[in-house]
Every structure is written in structure tokens, then in C-alpha cells.
Amino acid sequence: MARIDRSTRSTRAHSDRQPPKDAMLRGSLIELRRRCGKAGCHCQQGEPHTTPALSYSQKGKTRIVTLSAKDVPRVRAGLKRYQQALRGLEKGALRGIEALKRSLQREKEQARRASS
């Protein structure tokens, strides 16, 4: 198996994780905050370093995908598309329930008429 140096591996991982422009994404856009541990770094006394990330659950486990600042608008748009699709699905399911209730009510009324 060919060895891949870190810079190539990092570039490949980053390019592989770019969602298509119209992708739906489930999860939450979060901000990771941490202190790097370097003695002279501003984060030791002040604000910690921050990194945007997508947090989502899969098979009962929380997963996190770290993002660059340029990834955030695309991820935010994907999350919005998912929420819109979910709302549409919910509306369709409620319409189906209402249609089922009407159908069952008609069948009951027809059965009552037939037995009278």
C-alpha cells in the first residue's frame, strides 16, 4: 500500500468532505473551543481558539466534522435544506393521517347504513 504524507492526506480528507452544492445535511452547526497548550499563546489568558464544526448523531453516537470558515455557509445552507425537507415531509404525513381518518369515517358510516 502506498504511503501518503500528512499534507496529501489532509488535502484529500478536506476535498472528500466537501458536500455537493445542493446537499441536505442533518445536525447542528457548533463551535469547538479549546486551549492549544502553547505557553505564549493568547488562549492561555484570554479567549480560546475556536473551530466551526458540524455535529450529528449516527447509530446513537454523536459525531463531529470540523470545518473551515469557508465551509460554514455551505453547511448552513445544507442544514436549512434538510429542515425544509423535514417540514415538507411532516406536512405530507399529516395530510395522509387526515385522509386516512376521513376514509375510516366514511367506511364506518357506510357500514352503519348497510346494517340498518
Secondary structure as GFF3:
##gff-version 3
##sequence-region A 1 116
A	DSSP	alpha_helix	6	16	.	.	.	ID=ss1
A	DSSP	beta_strand	28	34	.	.	.	ID=ss2
A	DSSP	three_ten_helix	42	44	.	.	.	ID=ss3
A	DSSP	beta_strand	49	58	.	.	.	ID=ss4
A	DSSP	beta_strand	61	66	.	.	.	ID=ss5
A	DSSP	three_ten_helix	69	71	.	.	.	ID=ss6
A	DSSP	alpha_helix	72	115	.	.	.	ID=ss7
###
